[in-house]
Every structure is written in structure tokens, then in C-alpha cells.
Amino acid sequence: MAATGLFQEAGAAALLGVLFHLVVCQIEFELVMFHFMAASVFGALGLLYTVGFLRTAILVTSFNTALLGSIGIYRLLFHRLRKFPGPIGAKITKFHAATLAAKDVQYYKELAKMHAQYGDIVRTGPRELSVLRPAAVPILYGPNSETRKSTWYGQTGNDPKKCSIHMTRDFEQHRVRRRAWDRGFSIKALGTYEPRIKAKADLLVEQLAKSTIKPMDMTKWSMFFSFDVMGDVGFGKDFNNLNSGIEHPAIQGVHSHMTMLGIMSTVPWLLNALGSIPGAAAGYSEFFSFCAGQIREKHKTWNSDKYPQDIVSWLLKAVKENEPSASPSPEALEDDSRVVIIAGRQVHETTATTLAGVLFFLAKHPEKQRKLQQLLDKAMPGGYSQWSYEQVKSVSYIDDFINETLRLRPALLTGGARVTPAKGIQIEETYIPGNTNVVVPVSLIQRDPRWWQRADEFVPERFGEARDEMETAHAPYLPFSLGAYSCPGKNLAQLSLRTSVSAIAQNFNVAFAPGETGEAFENEALDTFTVTLAPLQLVFTPRDASS
């Protein structure tokens, strides 16, 4: 009788597991995943206390086995995305993506393999599609898009009053908060940043001049430059990376954990749950403390009569003046301050990776390097002493060089996922149901030979004199994303890149160091939330000495 009763209880637990799944599959379960996990733990402990270990083990196993079985069958046979091709593992769980990401930390390459096998639209998760079609770009990312930020942006929490603007999924709240950011990146604000960025470029030139003929790891030094720029214009602080040649300790902890972040972000709800465990984010503690300390210092020294001199001051100004665009809580303001430095698609990573990429292509294509130098010399015949940003902007080839680097080596390899509206979306002949996460892999679509002529070749002219011939205007290009969620720091990134690239090209001839082929830098980039680059050893010869 006891065995029969236990069997019936196990059956009831299994039935409860199936019924539970049928209820929660209708909602965005990520929003309550942490609560469910906590309730499950407390429920199991309660059972253990009341009915003992054996019965608890049987009931919990029955419930979870039925729940997981129901989820697997539903996702394979009955899910709204069941007709889309993709690996079986991807259809069942996002842990499939995490496994691929952990393999070599190059998920973008695994994604390319899936598209080669399954076509332009691939099911990469239970309710996620990767789309490799230009028609998808304006529908997902354009100014009139009806899609919104996906569940990926819930990885640090889903409370809009505590998260940064980057992780804010509500369209209206994002739109309002964006105004404070836009003021910090306005033309007038950029005018105050320009001489400070030039000073950082001068310091970089000085360091390169000190190491003439000696190899320099420009992956590292490009990062030092971009971090120092963001320290200055972001916080009004000198991170001192360029002077010391050592990474700021607050940033070091972040970089040392980027690999884990790149892998775990493929399962956003798990990253959110793990982050809620005390001590789980210890690796980021110094960085978090640094940002919080900067906010406290800004509060103490705030002068309402002074024109803001950095981005965080613009955010604080909105808070002090109770503007609708202000961060809605102290926690959100601190999270926004972290966004200034590390958020995906924001200024720092784009500047660092693109500057390193530009230097790589300068070394790899000396004929294009000479062309750029000649154009800069023509615009500023007196040399670097006559450098001016207005003259640099007149050399359109420097923008062509930067744009082509961003095409081949975007800072964000996969792209931001969007969730479709309830009515779904139509991409050419394909209908994609509502409440589906959809992403366009930036690194793949910007190299696709169907839309880019000489797709894998470095041809800056495609953005300039050969634009019409190579039909560039019709090719998909979105290194800074598009529409309402586009990178607010795009103009600052362009200012930093034009300044640093022109300064280096005017002063030095750039070449690979002895033994450096650039192959590792070109082929071994890691998909760690933003891209992590391999070392790049270059030598810089003063142009006067080499002429």
C-alpha cells in the first residue's frame, strides 16, 4: 500500500510538472525564473522536512522529469518556431548555444556554420532565430521598427528602475532616458571633448615614438587609449593607462571575466540568477566600487552653474534637475555609469577594437597606408604641427578606412537581439511569429558576398570613390546599430578614431613586427560579449627617419 501511495504521489507530481509547463509557456518565464528557482529550493526543503529524503527525492524527480520532458516535446513538435530549421539541441535549450560559445569562445564562427548548413533563417534557441537577410535589418533595427529589446537584455535584472539605459527594454522609458545621453554626446558637448581627446592621441604618439623600431602590442595600447579617453570624457578622470602602460585595476577585473560573460550571456536568465548570489560578482567588485565612488564624488562637487564637462555629469545634471530623462534611481545611475565604459556597442569597445583593426590594415596594406598619408599631408602640408580636426574631417578617405574596418571587424560580432510584436513580422516571404527573439549576425551579414563585392577584401574605396560601382548603398551595414537603440556615442567614437588614426598615420609608418603575420589577430577574435582581440605586434618608424 505504501508503494502504491508513493507511486500515485509521483504520478501527481509528474502531472503537476506538465500542467505547470502548460501555464508558464504562455508568458515570458525569464521574468520570474529567479523567483521560481527560489520557490523550488524552499519547496524542496519544506518537503524534506515534512516527508523525508526518499519521498522528497521521488517527488522532485517526478516533477522535474515531467516538466523537462514536456518542455522538450513542446519545443520540438508544437512550438510556434517548430518549422524553422536548426540543430535539435538549439530547439530544445539555450544551453546548446552556451556549449558552442564555450567551445572556443567563438560563437560567431559556430553561427556561420549553422547558417551554411540550414540557410538564411536558423533556429538558434527555443524561441530565437538568426536571420541573414538585408531585408531584416530595417524591420528589426530601423527607426520605424515595431520590435523591442529581447530577453537578452534582462540578464542583469528586469526592474527598469534599477537597470541602465542599455538594459532598459521598455521602449518609452528608453526613449525618455536617451535624452540625457544625447545631451552628453551633442555637437556642443563634443566640442569640449575634442581637445582632451587630441591630448590623449598626443600621449599615444609620444609612447610610440619612445618605442621606435621596438614591437608594440597595439591591441593593448589601443585599449589604453580608448580607456583613457573614456575616463576623461566619461568621468572627468585620468585612468593613466597611457602613461603607466598598465591597465587600470578597476577595469582589469572586468576584462579578466569577459570570457565567462560571453559564454553565460547566451543564457540570460542564468546570468541574472547567478548574479543574484552573494559573492558571485566578486570579480567585478572593484569596478562597481569605482563607478559608485565616482558618482558619490560627482554629487559632492556638483555645481549647477558649471557646464558639464563629461558624460556622467550630464546624467547627474538630469537627476539634480529632476528631469524625466534622469536615471530613475541611484542604482540605475550607477549602472548607467558602468555603461559609459563597458556596455556593448558603446564608445570604448568600438574605439579600441577599431583602432587596433585600422592599424592592422595599415600594416597589411602599405599601399593604402601611403594613400592615406599622402591625403593627410595634402590637407596639412605643415605636418603634425598643423593638425586640426577640421582638416582631418576634410580627408574623407580616413572615414572610408574606418568604415571598412568596422565592416570587416565590428566591435559586436553577433548583434543585439530584438523581440517581435504579438502580430509577428514579415521578412520577405517568411512570416516570423510574435514573441520571438530575432538577431542579425553583424559579422556575417557585413561579409556576405551576395551583397558585398569582394566581400573578404579590405577595400576602403567602396565607401568613397567606388561607392556606386560596388553598390555599397544597397549592402547591409550596421556597426553602430540603427534606429531608437543605436549607439548614442557614435559621434564620439568617430571623433576618437579620426583623431588617433590621423595622428599615427601622420607621424609613423606602420608595419608588422618581425615574426608577426597578423593571422592570429585576424582569425582568433573571441566573442566575449564584445570582441576580445589577440595581441598584435607592430613597429612604428618615424616618417622623417624613413623617408
N, C-alpha and C positions, 0 to 999 in steps of 0.2 A: 504493500500500500504506500509506504514511504517513497519507494522508487517511482510508483505511478504518479504520485503527487508532485514529485520533483520534475518528472517528465512534463507534466501539464504546466507547471510553472515555467519551465524552459520554453515550452511552446508559446505560452502567453508573452514571455519576454521577447521572443523572436517576432511574434505578430506585432507587438508594440514597436519594435525596431522598424518594421516595414511601414506601419501607419505613420510613425514619426517622419520617415523619409518622404512619404506622400504629402505630408503637410508642409515640410520645410522646403521642398523642391520648388515651391511656388514663390519663394521670397529670395532676397539676396542674403544668403545664410552667413556670408562673411561678416555682416554687421553684428551678428550675435554669436559668432563662432567662439570667441573667448568666453562668453557667458555660458555657452553650452559645455565647453570643456571644464569650466569651474564647477558647474552643476553636476557634471558626470562624476567628477572626483568626489565631491561631497556626498553624492548619492551612493557611490560605491562604498565609501567609508560608513555611511549610515546602514547599508545592508550588512556590511561586515560586522558591525556592532550588534545588529539585531538577529541575523540568521546564521552567522558563522562563515568561515572562509570557503568551504566547499560549495555551499549553496550560492554564495555571492559570486564565486568564480563561474559557476554554471550559468547563472542568470545574466551576468555581464557579458560572458562569451556569447550566449544565445542572442542577446540584444544586438551586440555589435556585429556579429556574423551576419545576421539577417539584415541589419542596416546597410552594411557594406555591400552585401550581395544584391540588395535592392537597388542601391546606387549604381553598381556596375551594370546590371541588366538594363536599368532605365537609360543610362547614358549611351549604351551600345545600341539598343533597339528602339527606344521610344523618345529619345531626346530630340528637340527641335533641330539640332545640328547633325542628326544621325546620317543624313545623306551626303555630308561633306567628307571628302577623303582625308585620310591621315593615319598615323600609326595607331594601333589598337590601344597601346598604353596611354597615348595622349588623350584619347577619347574618354578614358576612364578616370584619369587623375592628373593633376598638375605636377605631381611628383615625377612624372615622366620627363617633364621639362627640366626639373631640378637635377635629375640624373644626367641628362645631356649637358646641362650647364656645368656640372661638377666634373665631367669627363676630362676636358682640357681647359675649362673656363673660356670656351669659345663658342657660345651658344649660337652666335650669328652664322658660323660655319655649319652647325647642325641644322639650322633653319634652311640654309641654302640647299643642303642635301634633301631635306623634306620637300622643298619646292621642286627640285629636279625630279623627284620620284612621283609626287602627287599632283603637280600642276600649280597654277597661279593662286588658287584658294585652298589652303590647307587647314585642317582642324588640328590645332596645336595644344588644345586643352579641352576640358569637358564643355565649356561654353566660350571658347576662344578660337578665332580664325586669324590666320596671317594671309594678307592679300597682297599680291604682287601685280597690281594693275594701276596705271596712271589715273584712270577714272575714279579710283577710290580716294585719291588724295584730296580733292576739293570736297568730296562728300564727308570725309572723316575729319579733315583739318581746316577746311576753308572757312571764310568769315560767315557764311550762311549755314554752316553745318548744324544739324539737329542732334548730333551725337554729343555725349558728355564724357568727362573723365571716367575711366574704368575702375574696377575694383583694385587694380594695381596701386592706385593712389591711396588706398586705405591701409597700406602696410604699416604706417606709424600711428594709426588710430582713425576713427571716423567721426570724431567730435569736431565740427567746423570751428568751434570757439577756441580750440586748443591747438589746431594744426596750422602749418604755414600756408601761405597762398599757393605754393606749388602743390600741396596735397589737398587743397580745397576742391571738392568735387561739385558742390552746388554752383551752378552757372552764375546766378545773380550775385551771390556772395563773392565769387571770384571776380566778377566784373567790377563790383564796387571797390574791393580791396586793391585791385590792379591800379587804380588811380594814384594811390600814394607811391607805388613803384614807378609809375610812368613819370611822375614829377622828378624822381631821383635819377631818371635816365633821359630827361628832357634835353633839348639843344642848349638851353641856358646852363643846366647843370653840367653837361658835358664840357662846356667852355671852362668851368672851374677845374675839371679833372685833367684837361689836356696838358697843361704844363707839368703836372705831377706825374703823368704817365711818361712824358718825354724825359723827365728826370730819372725814372726807373730804366728807360731804354738807354740813357747815357751810362748809367751804372752797369748795365749788362755789357755795353760796348767796352767799358773800362776793364771788366773782368775778362772778356775775350781777348783784349789787347795784351793783358798780362800773361796770357797763356798761349801766345802766338806760337804756332807750329806744334804745340803740345795738344794731344787729343782732349776734347771736352765732351762729356756726356750731355748732349743737348736735350735729351728727354728730361733730365734732371734740371738743367738750367732754364729751360722753357717753363717748367713748373715753378721754379723760384721766381722768375719774372712775373708770371701771372698771379702768384700768391701775393707778392709784394704790391702789385697793382691793386688787387682786391683788398689787401689790408689797408692801403691808403684811401682809395675812393670808397671802399665799403664801410670801414670803421674809423678812418682818420688815424690809423695806427701803422707803424712801420714793423712789418714782420721780420725784417732784417735777413731774409733768406739770401739775397744777392750779395750782401756784404760778408756774411758769415760762410756762405756755401753750405749751410746746414739747414735742413728742413725744420720749420717752427715746430716745437714739441706738441702744441695743441693740434696741429694738422697731421703730425706723424701717426698718431693713434688712429685717425680716420683712414689714412692710406693703408695702414697695416691690416685693416679689416675690410677692405674693399672687395677682396675675393669672396669672402663669406657673404657680403651683401649682394654681390652679383648673382650668386647661386640661390640664396634664400629668397631674393625678391621675385623669383619665378613662382613662389607660393606665398603671396602677400599676407594671407591670414595667419600663416605660421610665423612669419617675421613679426607681425603685430603681437601675436600671443607670446612669443619668446621675449620680445622687448618689454613685456609687462612683468616678467620675472625679475625680482630684485637681483641686481648684480649682473644681469645678462648683457647690459650695455656698458660694462665697465671699461671696455676698450675705447669708448667714446667720451668717457667722463671728463678728461682734461679739456677736450674740445668743447663739450657742453658748458663746462665751468668757465672757459674763456669767453664764450659768447654771452653767457649770463653776466659775467663781470663787466663786459663792455657795455651792456645795456644799463647796468647799475651806474657805471661811471658817467654815461651819457645823461642819465636822469639827474645826477648831482651837478653836472656842469652845464645844464641846459640853459640857453639864453634865447628867449623868444624873439629878440630883436636881431639876432645874427642870422644871416643867410646860411642855410645848411650846406656843409662842405663835404658831406659823404652820404651814402645811401641810407645807412641806419639812422642818421639824423633826420632824413626825410620821413622815414617810417615813424620815428619818435615824434616828429612835428605833428603828424596826423593824430597820434594818440593824445598829445598835450592839448591840441585844439579841438578834441572830441569830434573829429571829422568822421563821416560814415565810412571812409576808406581805411580807417585805423584798424590795426590788428585788434581783434575783439577781446583779447585777454593778455595778461603778462606772459602766459605760456605760449600763446600764438606769436607774440612779439619776439620771444627768444627763439622760437622755431624759425621765424622769418629771418632772424639774424644769421642762423645757420644756413639758410637757403642762399644768402649772399655769397657764401663760399662754395658749398658742395652740391647744391641741387643740380639734378640732371638738366642739361641744356642751358644752364646759366653760364655766366661770363667766364668764370675761372677755367673750367674744364675745356670749353671751346677755345679759349685763347692758348692755353698750354699745349693741347694736342695739335691744334692747327699750326702754331708757331713751329713746333718740332717737325710737323709734316712739311711745312714750307721749306725749312732748312734741309730736310731730306731730299726734296725735289730739286732744290738749288744745287745740291751736290751731285745728284744723279743726272741732271740735265744742264751741264755747263753752258751750252749754247743759249738756253733760256735765261740762265743766270746773267750772262753777258748782255742779253737784250734788256733785261730789267735794269741793270746797272747803267747802260747807255741812256735809257729813257730818264732815269733819275738824274744822271749827270746833265742831261739837256735841260731838265726843269730847274736844276740847281747847279749851274756851272761853277760856282764858287766852292763846291764841295759841301761837306757836312756842316761847316761853319755857317752856311746859308740855309740850313734846313728850316723848313716851315711846313706846318701841317697843310696849309692851303696849297702849297706847291706839290706836296705828296699826293693830295687828293686829285690833282690835275693829271697825274700819271695813272690812267685807267688800267694799265697792264698790271699794276700791283693788286688791284681788285680782282682782275682776271686770274691772277696767280693764286690768290687766297680762295676765290670761289672754286677753282678747280681742285685745290687741296681739300676743301670741305666736301666736294663731290666724292672724291676717292677715299677720303679718310674722315668721315663725320665723327664728331665727338660722341654722339649717341648712336650706337650701331643698329639697334632694333627699332627704336621709336616709341612714342607714347601711345598706349592703347586707349581706345575710345569705346564706350558702350552705346549700342544702338537704341533709338527710341522704341517705345512699345509697338509702334506700327511697323518697325523694321526699316531697312533701306534697300535700294535697288542699285547694284553696281553692274552696269551694262545688262547682260541677260540673266544675271544671278540675283535672286532675292535672298537677303540675309535677315533672318527673323529678329524680332525685338529682344532686348536684354541680352545681347551678345557682345562680348569683348572682341574688338577688331583692331588689328595693328597692321601698318605698312612698314616692312623692314627697310629702313632708310639705306643701310649699306648695300642692300641687294638691288633695290629699285634704281639707285643712282649709278649703278654699274651695268644695268641690263642692256645688252646690245640691241634689243628690239626698239629701244627709244634713245639710246645714246650711240652715236657713231664713234668708232674707235674707243669703245667703252672702257677698256682697261688701260688705255694710254693716257699719259699726262699731257693734255693739250689746253693750256690756258686760253689760247686764241678762240676756243669755242664760246667763250663768254665775251669776246671782243670782236675783232675784225672778221672772224669766221662764224659769227653767231647765226646769220641767215643760212649760210652754206651748210652748217652742221645741224640746223633746225633745233637749236638749243631751247628756244622759247617754248617748244612743244614737249620738251622732256621733263619728267618729274624731278623736282629739286626742292628739298625742304630741310636743309641742315639746321635751321632755327625754328622748325615747325611753322605753322601758319595759323591765321585766324585768332580767335579770342584767347587761345592758350599759347600763342607764340612767345618766344623768349623776349622778355622786356629789355634785356641787356644786349640785344643785337648790336645797337649802335656803339655801345661801349666796347664790345668785343672787336668791332671793326676798327674803332679808333686805336685800341691797343695793338692790333695786328698791323695796321698800316704804319704805325709809329715804329714798332720794333723791327719789322721786316725791312722797311726803308733804311733805318739806322744801320742794320747789319750789312745790307747789300751795298750801301754807300761806302762803308769802311773796310769791308773784307771780301776776299774771295773765299768761298766756302767749298770744302772738298771732304771726301771720306778720309778718315784716318787710316794709316797703314793697317791692313788686315780687316778693315770694316767694309763689308759689301752692302750693308743695308737690308739684307734679306730677312734677318730676324725682326728688325723694326717693321718691315713691310708685311710680314706674314704671321707674326706671333702676337698681335694685339689681343688683349684679354677683354672679354665682355663682362666688366665688373661694375654694373650699374651705368657708369660712364666708362669710356675706354681706358685701359691701362696699357701703356706702350713699353716695348722693350727698349733697352739702352741704345743710344745712337751716338757713336763716337765720330766726331768731326774735327777738322782742323781749320783754323781761321788765319789766313795770311793777309796782312795789311795791303791794301790795293797799291799804295805808293811803292811799297817794297817789292811787289811782284810785277810792276809794270816796266 
